[in-house]
Amino acid sequence: MFVETCIAPVNIALIKYWGKRDEELILPINDSLSATLSTDDMCAKTTAAAAASFADNVMWLNGEEVPFEQNPRLMRCLKELQQLAIAKGNLKFPIEWKLHIASRNNFPTAAGLASSAAGYACLVYTLAQLYGVESEELTAIARQGSGSACRSLHGGFVRWHMGTDHDGTDSVALPIVPAEHWQDFHILILVVNDSRKKTSSTVGMKRCVETSDLLKYRAQHCVPQRIAAITDAIKQHDFPKLAEITMRDTNQFHAIALDTFPPCVYMNDVSHAIVEFVHAFNKAAGEVKLAYSFDAGPNACLFLLEKDVSTALAAIQTSFPNDAGESVEYVKGIPIKCVEINAFSGDLPKHDKNLFKYIIHTRIGTGPQRLDKSQSLLNISTGLPFEN
Ligand code: DP6
């Protein structure tokens, strides 16, 4: 049995990918740009095994068996990797051998946090190790699993170039700067309580492409300028500039969602309260220290510098008190030293208790990594997942 285990990070877009020009190949209508989050706090982990004794391709996601050959995106990624492996010509085992794949996220999938991006990036990276393919083409393959996944194959700040080729070969993600360039770039994820039925990104963005005029305007006129300006801001460590561009872009993305017919509503009242809070915080601080971004759901991603984390958390606790206080179950990830913020707490809006499920504190991080055999999610004598 040949076995490989790897982890891959979550990424959060500062300039959003929203809209496809080709649904099958997953080719976007605009470039996007993201920050890769540290795998210390959030990651997908995948073990892939190949053996002559496996009768079928089988996949388990978070312990549950899920469709494999009936999943066209998964099959497309697999076929592409197999073709690359054949072209390379140094296969360790016959290409016909079936696979067992187990994958887990170390963060709740239900939290609506970019799990497909980390998941598909991890799947493609792990299969590439298994088939002995180390190629620059991996981001174009991960893209065909889930668009945003291509950005999770690099660390630091990453740009997904939309490309112009019909076959998608130039629609690839490339690094802008590695994580070490901006070590003190931190992230707070506010996971809000929400029970509404969600429209998936895939379905929502299709409806937006079909019915929103604003979407075309953004792709053509706003995104190119924003990508250039935010790339400069990243290279120069200009946080206020990065923050403003990020907030304007997420706001416009949700405006497009509302411009869709029937509209897609992703943010809820708590999300809007967070937006108001961030602007109040920045005003009270006298400078832009905090930025928000929302994906296709109500949770907020806040970007900030390490030196401002304690004050920002104290302000969050003032505006959005929680019975869980500063417990490790509530404030997960990198521990935060708490501070008093009497100085400007009076300027912050006050909300009801317990509006957030929990908060995750993390930082910018590196791309996927290969792990040793002891980390396998599959029992290497049976090829079946461990029960945990
Ligand atoms: C709002 O990559 O999940 O998170 O390509 O259809 O799988 P598919 O969509 P997906 O969309 C992500 C949209 C977003 C913005 C972003 O990550 O850029």
Residues whose N, C-alpha, C, O or C-beta is under 5 A from the ligand:
A	BS01	DP6	A13 I15 K16 Y17 S32 G145 S146 G147 S148 A149 S201 T202 D295 A296
